């Protein structure tokens, strides 16, 4: 894989990147492959699949993000979707959270090697972040492949300011999840704005659930001791 091939792959889905961005994506690809066994980052290991199924997929949600502001990526794992979006939108301020310390170590390697500014990675549980000083302080929350919607909303919505946006990356089979999350979204102060489904390279479909924070979240959420997962709202 070379820089020109990466530019052409993005162009297939009408995403224009320059040589500097392509160089960063190439470096990111190499870092993923180099550190994958040590950090258990991804089951996707072929260059073209990493670009299509991780990088492009991440960037397809970029249109739902605010023009500026503080964004938090919860359950960041190997850095998706925050790092690909950061490469495209240098003006956005990102925080990445993950409860697995070795993955946070990898994220910090990527931030340093790619020369990214205005993006940080922290090892902490989402519940602790949402109950601390950063509660209701973010303009946008993003999450990809983290939890079912009721659980995910309990993690995400307490972090948002009123008027903020939660962008959830879900599979094409999102309708049942949404039905099961109506109660949680209402309790937590959210309102579904829209659901957008996109076909990616005619290979898979990605659903984006856009939820707006319309009122404050009651202070007893998110619940601690893993209750959002064990007993969803």
ROFI-18339 format. One record per residue: residue in one letter; x, y, z of N, C-alpha, C in turn. Coordinates in steps of 0.2 Angstrom, whole numbers, plus 5000, padded with zeros to 4 digits. Example, Ala and Ser with C-alpha at 12.3 -4.5 7.8 and 13.67 -1.06 7.14 Angstrom:
BEGIN
A506649725039506249785039506649845039 S506449895035506849955036506450005039 
This chain:
BEGIN
X500449945000500050005000500450065000 X500350114996500650174996500250234996 X500450294996500050354997499550364992 X499750354986499350364980498750314980 X498850254982498350204983497850224988 X498050254994497650274999497150334997 X497450374993497050434991496550414986 X496750364982496250334977495650294981 X495850254986495250224990494750274993 X495050324996494550374999494150404993 X494450424987494150454982493550414979 X493550344980493050304978492350314981 X492450344987491850364991491750434992 X492050474987492050544987492350584993 X492850554996493150585001493850604998 X494050674999494650694996495150705002 X495750675001496250685006496850715002 X497350745006497950775003498450725005 X499050735002499650695003499850685011 X499850745014499950735021499450695025 X498850695024498350655027498450585025 X498650575018498750505016499350475020 X499850515021500450495024500250475031 X499850515035499650495041499250435042 X498850425037498450355037498850295035 X499350305031499850255030500250235036 X500450285040500850275046500350245051 X499750265051499250235056499150155055 X499150145048499050075046499650035048 X500250055047500850025049500850015057 X500650065061500650055068500150005070 X499650005067499149955069499349885068 X499649875062499949805061500549785065 X500949835067501549825071501349805078 X500849845081500749835088500149795089 X499849765084499149725085499249665089 X499749625089499749565093499849585100 X500249635102500449655108499849685112 X499449725108498849765111498149735109 X498149685105497549655103497049715101 X497249745095496849805093496249785088 X496449745083495949735078495949665075 X495449635072495449575069495549585061 X495549645059495649665052496349685051 X496749645047497449655047497649675039 X497249665034497449685028497449755027 X497949785023497949855022497349885020 X497049855014496449885011495849885015 X495849835019495249825024495349875030 X495949885032496049935037495750005035 X495950015029495750085026495050085025 X494750035022494050035021493550035027 X493749985031493249965037493449995043 X493950035044494150065050494150145048 X494650165043494750235042494150265039 X493950245033493350275029492750265033 X492650205036492050205040491950255046 X492550265049492550315054492350385052 X492650405046492550465043491850485040 X491550425039490850435036490350475041 X490550465048490150495053490350575054 X490850595051491150665052490550715050 X490150705046489650755044489150775049 X489050725054488650735060488950775065 X489550785065489950825071489850895070 X489950935076489951005076490551035072 X490451095070490951125066491551135071 X491451155077491951155082491751135089 X492151125093491951105100492351055103 X492151025109492450975112492150905111 X492450855109492150795107492550745111 X492150695114492450635117492250575114 X492650525113492650465110492650415115 X492050375117492050335122492150265120 X492550225124492750155121493150155115 X493750195115494050215109494450155106 X494650105110494950045107495650065104 X495650055097496250065093496250135090 X495750175092495650245090495150265085 X494650225084494150235079493450255083 X493150305081493250345075493650405076 X493950425082494250485084494850505079 X495350455079495950475076495850485068 X495450445064495350465057495050535056 X494550545061494150615060494650665062 X495050655067495550715069496050725063 X496250675059496650685054496350725048 X495650725048495350755043495150825045 X494950835052494750895055495150915061 X495750955059496250965064495951015069 X495451055068495151105072494751075078 X494551015078494150985083494650965089 X494350975095494650955101494450885103 X494850835103494650765105494950735112 X494450705115494650665121494450595119 X494950545120494750475119494850435126 X494350395128494350355134494250285132 X494650245136494650175136494750145143 X494450095145494550065151495150015151 X495449995145495949955144496649995144 X497049985148497650035149498150025143 X498249955141498649945135498449975129 X497749985128497550015122497650095122 X497550115128497750185129498450205127 X498950155129499650165128499750165120 X499350125117499450125109499150185107 X498650215109498350275107498850335107 X499150335113499650385114500250375109 X500450315108500950305103500750335096 X500150325094499850345088499850425088 X499650455093499650525093500350555092 X500750525096501450555095501750545088 X501650485085501950465079501650505073 X501050515074500650555068500750635069 X501050655075501050725076500450765077 X499950725080499250755081499250805087 X498950855087498850905092498150915094 X497950925100497250935102496850875102 X497150815104496850755105497250715111 X496850695116497150655121496850595123 X497150545126496950475127497050465135 X496450435138496450425145496250355147 X496550325152496350265154495850275160 X495250265159494750275164494050245162 X493650225167492950205165492550265164 X492050255159491650305157491250325162 X490950285167490550305172490950355177 X491550345178491950395182492050455179 X492150465172492150525168491550565169 X490950525168490350555168490050575174 X490350555180490150575187490650625190 X491150645186491650685188491550755186 X492150795185492150865183491950875176 X491950825172491850835165491150815163 X490750805168490050785167489650845163 X489250835158488950885154489350935152 X489950925150490450975147490650965140 X490450915137490650905130490050925125 X490250945119489850965114489550905110 X489950855110489850795106490150735109 X489750675109490050615111489950565105 X490550535103490550485098490650415101 X490450365098490550295100490450245094 X490950195093490850145088491050075091 X490550035090490649965092490749955099 X490349985103490449985111489949945114 X489349965114488849925118488149935114 X487649895116486949905114486749975116 X486249995112486050065113485850085120 X485350045123485150075130485750085135 X486250035135486850045139487250105136 X487350105130487750165127487550235128 X486850235128486550305130486650325137 X486650275142486750285149487550315150 X487950285146488650305146488750375143 X488450385137488550445133488250515135 X487550505136487150565137487350605144 X487550575149487750615155488350665153 X488750645148489350685146489250745142 X488650745139488450795135488150865138 X488350915135488050985137487250975134 X486851015137486151025134486251055127 X485951025122486051045115486551015112 X486950965115487550935112487250875108 X487650845105487450785100487850725101 X487550665102487850605102487750565096 X488350545093488350505086488550435088 X488150395087488250315088488350285082 X488850245081489050205075488750135076 X488250115072487950055074487850015067 X487649955068487649915062486949925058 X486849895052486249905049485649875052 X485749825057485249805061485149845067 X484949905067484949955072484149965075 X483649945071483049965072482749935079 X482949865080482749835087483049865092 X483749885092484049925097483749985099 X483550025094483150085095482550075099 X482150025097481550015100481649995108 X482249965109482349945116482650005120 X482850055117483250115120482750175121 X482150165119481650225120481650255127 X481550205131481550225139482150255141 X482750225139483350255142483450325139 X483350335133483450405130483050455133 X482450435134481950485138482150505145 X482350445149482550455155483250505156 X483650495151484350525151484350595148 X483750615145483750685143483950685135 X483850635132483950635125483350635120 X483450645114482950645109483250625102 X482950575099483250545093483150605087 X483650625084483550675079483450635072 X483850585071483850555064484250495065 X484150445060484550385059484750385052 X485350385050485550385043485950315042 X485750285036486150225034486550235028 X487150215028487550225022487850155020 X487850145014488250085011488950105010 X489450065012490150075012490450025007 X490650055002491050014996490649954994 X489949964994489549904993489649844996 X490049845002490249795006489849785013 X489649835016489249835022488949895023 X488449895027488049955029488149985036 X488250045036488350075043487750125045 X487550115051486950155053487250215058 X487050275057487250325062486550345065 X486650345072486050365076486250435079 X485850485078486050555080485550575086 X485750575092485350595097485550665100 X485050705101485150775104485050775111 X485450805115485350815123484850875123 X484250855126483750915126483550935133 X483850895138483750915145484250885149 X484450905155484950875160484750805161 X485350765162485250695164485250695172 X484750655175484750655182485350625185 X485550655191486250645193486450575195 X485950535196486050465198486250425192 X486350455186486550415180487250445177 X487650405175487650335174487750295181 X487450245181487450205187488150165187 X488450155193489050125194489050045194 X489550015195489649945196489349905190 X489449935184489349895178488549885177 X488149925181487449915180487149935173 X487449985170487149995163487149935158 X487649895159487749835155487349775158 X487349765165487049715168486249725168 X486049785169485349795169485149855166 X485149855159484949915155484349945156 X484250015156483650045157483050025152 
